[in-house]
Amino acid sequence: MRVRLAVVIALLITTAAAPRGAQQQAPAAVFRSDVDLVVVDVVVRDRSGNAVRGLTAADFEVREDNRPQQIVSFDVEEVTTERAPDSPGPPVLAVGTQDVTTERAPAPEPEPVKREDLAGRRLIVLLFDLSSMQPEELTRAGKAAVEYLDTQMAEADLVAVATVDVALNVVADFTGDREQVKSAMARFSAVDGVAFETPAAETAATDEAAAETAATSAEYDLFNNDARLRAIRTLVEMLGTIEQKKSVLYFSGGMSRSGGDNQVELRAATSAAVRANVSLYPVDTRGLQATVPGGDASRPSARGVGAFSGRGVQQQFNSLFASQETLQTLAADTGGRAFTDTNNFGDAFAQVQRDTSIYYLLGYNSTATANDGRFRRISVRVKRSDLRVDHRAGYYAERDFSHTGRQDRERQLQEQLTSPVSATDLPVVVSAGWFRMAPDRYYIPLSVAVPGSALREGRDRNTLDVMGLIRDEQGRSVGRMRETITLASSGSAGLATQQVLYQSGLMLPPGRFAVKVVVRENVDGRMGSFETGVFVPDLRQAPVKVSSVTLSTQVRPAGDKRSASPLVREGLELLPSLTHVVDRTQKMYFYYEVYDPQVADGGSALLKTSLAFYRGAVKVFETPLVERSDLDAADRRAALFQFEVPAEAFKPGLYTCQVNIIDDVAGRFAFPRLALYVR
């Protein structure tokens, strides 16, 4: 069940201790990369198209953004045929299925593969995109791969097989055994092609029903393409342990981006491929396509004059080009080549073998030191005019937080929200309560606190980004929160003893839920997350129906705030204490509600309640007994209780507060408890 999030935002700099008990988990693993040394593989050919051997580092000139660079490493890689065709390579890929529908924490860094273990070998990955291909397209791709294995595969070739639909599945690691590769490909068949039928562009121009179908397909493609691009990124990161050039033959039925929505994932995939020295060779498995004015015989023709105006034909071409543009981008940005509008898929295998038969690895230390994330264009020239050079166009520089854009920052929050490993750079603590609003609906106030001592000091202004997700027991999302909070600095002296409190809330039915909140401070991008369970009891069978007990040390004017929160009453807002740490100079406010008290024959109830404070087994303080016979909130059948207790009445130490509640008419009672620390 999906419910609407009712947001109540309360921003406060409170004088309280830093939160205790924040979750401490191991930091996320970091993907290994060398940000100083830039390596580019170069293929040199003569006028006849033959690879040129025998060149040295002195024969090359490298420029980055038109600035000359000094070559500090040089190597020549040439494929040989000395090894037997059935000799396997060292383990490289993690065979198995990896979920890519949501962002996951990177896997622990594997051991790098030694160059001598793969010397003279050509590494090729066959990646079949099951989510984009129709069954007949998958059949054509499979036949082309088998033909390559039978007729084109060289003894030096090591081939791996992987598929992607809703997950990345590495079917087989690198091997030179043809039969083993065929056996791996036999694990999926033509019926595994699960692509949706593409709406006809010429029909969508004039047919409202088809236009609605196209819109639905576009929404599906937004998430589907993100998963496919994320799968490519995961795969090339596995290959990053190998220094040699790697090639990925990506069999796909096209990929149409939804405006700029998929741009972040596309850039992340290409950047990972460049860092891992992987070239992508996309193959459009739809083959040679004829664009027929008015549409082909597979579907009804367009109605009206659209078929005669040229608009429908133009939309046909635009739709085709859009589905191929991302494939072209993947190839161009990684130094590969895209194969579209062709039925001869064997050319793709021949191109891979040709590009990797012999190449030069040039390394240089970039003179550009800014971590601005900009694209740095590389140009390589040979000091002989009769030679032609092929290499990738450039790479994206590392990016620090100050240079990240809005989309990248949102993606960073979303990744951390769905990551199984929590960030701990910024201390965060989350607390929740429950208050009944209807027999089957409860208001859940959520409070998020960040200690001021963890924030950067000496800044005039600072902002915090807060993102949260609430899931039910089945893992379904039932509520979200997203807010950017602007803080005014109160000076470095006071910030260390204060905390930032953010409040929100939502309506939920009884049950068990999981809440995860991510907070990022936007000075240097440090993040923290906190995950906790929330239990909303079903009070219909409880002898005495009591809400959660809220402890607060701050009450402030609510201003113009209008909220469903029970913590906002009569123009005042009660701010929960997440740490339950109280200074002796403060006052303690306790708030709770009692629902549906038993009514006597005279039509009135009788509730008795008090607070008792224990230090160990000894009672040290108790408030006077309060009796109530009426309801404060008749629409919710609730009696509201709020106590004010000065903390100066207690010596420093740990206490247990017991709330005594007696329904005198029903002869029933309840004794909820909470711990607090007085300092």
Salt bridges, closest charged atoms under 4 A:
ASP41 OD1 - LYS245 NZ 3.49
ASP41 OD2 - ARG392 NH1 3.20
GLU61 OE1 - ARG381 NH2 2.77
ASP75 OD2 - ARG115 NH1 2.12
GLU77 OE2 - ARG115 NE 3.64
GLU78 OE2 - ARG53 NE 2.67
GLU103 OE1 - ARG230 NE 2.89
GLU103 OE1 - ARG233 NH2 3.09
GLU109 OE2 - ARG32 NE 2.87
ASP129 OD2 - ARG228 NE 2.72
ASP150 OD1 - LYS182 NZ 2.50
ASP157 OD1 - ARG122 NH1 2.38
GLU179 OE2 - LYS182 NZ 3.81
GLU197 OE2 - ARG299 NH2 3.63
ASP207 OD1 - ARG303 NH2 3.49
GLU243 OE1 - ARG115 NH2 2.62
GLU265 OE2 - ARG230 NH2 2.81
GLU265 OE1 - ARG233 NH2 3.78
GLU265 OE2 - ARG411 NE 3.52
ASP284 OD2 - ARG286 NH2 2.88
ASP296 OD1 - ARG299 NH1 3.56
GLU325 OE1 - ARG257 NH2 2.60
ASP355 OD1 - ARG45 NH2 3.30
ASP386 OD2 - ARG384 NH2 3.25
ASP390 OD2 - ARG45 NE 3.83
ASP390 OD2 - ARG388 NH1 3.07
ASP400 OD1 - HIS403 ND1 2.60
ASP408 OD2 - ARG399 NH1 2.39
GLU410 OE2 - ARG482 NH2 2.44
GLU415 OE2 - ARG233 NH2 3.91
GLU415 OE2 - ARG411 NH2 2.85
ASP465 OD1 - ARG482 NH1 3.45
ASP465 OD2 - ARG520 NH2 2.65
ASP472 OD2 - ARG476 NE 2.90
GLU521 OE2 - ARG526 NE 3.10
ASP524 OD2 - ARG456 NH2 2.73
ASP524 OD1 - ARG526 NE 3.39
ASP538 OD2 - ARG540 NH2 2.75
GLU573 OE1 - ARG556 NE 3.35
GLU573 OE1 - LYS561 NZ 3.25
ASP583 OD2 - ARG679 NE 3.61
GLU593 OE1 - ARG636 NH1 2.91
ASP596 OD2 - ARG436 NH1 2.85
ASP596 OD1 - ARG637 NE 3.08
GLU622 OE1 - LYS619 NZ 2.92
ASP630 OD1 - ARG628 NE 3.31
ASP632 OD2 - ARG628 NH2 2.29
GLU644 OE2 - LYS587 NZ 3.07
ASP664 OD2 - LYS608 NZ 3.92
